[in-house]
């Protein structure tokens, strides 16, 4: 593993492999190796660029689904659980990045992706789990691709629904088109924007999207704060049978685990990512506060009539309400490119060795195919609320909560170990039980 990451030749001798780099875990020189000093980035991102990308990666369509999440949990119970999930998600990202930094130092490599961190942690963990390292890497990559492409499908559906509401308000009923037509019409524009291959060049689009989201959310809160009903008009807690939908939607909204490692690996000063206050803490603080506030007042305002996106509840016959739908739609459209960056990077790394002669043409062709695939999937399953809950429950709970706990446990398996009476293992087990609940 160490040789592979450093591109060192591994010769064969008598049927065995003898690495030319000592892969012993304990190395006196490990303390002198600084992985950040060995990173060679053509376009490193600053702390501000990373924060912008982190906010944009987290402030997607999920924030507008938070009122529906509260409808499946109850007003005050939903508020409590949102803060709890926010704290747990932030802690899990800290554990993942901390493990990545430690594994980079041990293996003397400048950077590792999420799947590579999982592979390295299994190799560093208990002996019985080491043969599963490649499998762990493949599973992480699979979940990342499904998760982020699923998010892209949600974005296509979200943009189309909001644009359709605005257009339908200005056209005759006989000329109204199906939602599928709007999703298909987005395909050419999505293909053009996703031909951008450099993450740094997506920063201006993220900044524009952040401004549009901020403006749109400001107007949305104006509607939410007008004629606020009494808290007694909505459920404080609901039946336990609805809670899985809440957790699926809330995890989808709050979890941006897919973009964490690429953002950290592209930073000019990676140590600022999980420092204090740090890029991660700063970004997640604002994200959790905004999500909890949106869910609380959105559900309080519209009650059981809350739709999959709060923008769909805004007045259709008012210019201000229509402008919000268009602004948020444009912002989510730009966010598509950021979410698409990670799955495309994973897929291209595994396929680029096949396309040696004309790699640029092959990469662009794969990009066009994947963007088309997301639009087709969104057309096949045009149900925003169910789609969000499915992606959150299936993929993000594994990527954002369960795998970081396993990686952290295996990374520090020998040093500092499991702690007195194995308290670190018990801590991870208690977190997993809470997540399942």
Secondary structure, 3 states (H helix, E strand, C coil): CHHHHCCCCEEEECCEEEECCCCCCCCHHHHHCCHHHHCCCCCCECHHHHHHHHHHHHCCHHHHHHHHHHHCCCHHHHHHHHHHHHHHHHHHHHHHHHHHHHHHHHHCCCCCCHHHHHHHHHHHCCHHHHHHHHHHHHHHHHHHHHHHHHHHHHHHHHHHHHHHHHHHHCCCHHHCCCHHHHHHHCHHHHHHHCCCCCCHHHHHHHHHHHHHHHHHHHHHHHHHHCCCCCHHHCCCCCCHHHHHHHHHHHHHHHCCHHHHHHHHHCECCHHHCCCCCHHHHHHHHHHHHHHHHHHHHHHHHHHHHCCCCHHHHCCCCCHHHHHHHHHHHHHHHHHHHHHHHHHHHHHHHHHCCCCCCCHHHHHHHHHHHHHHHHHHHHHHCCCHHHHHHHHHHHHHHHHHHHHHHHHHHHHCCCCCCCCHHHHHHHHHHHHHHHHHC
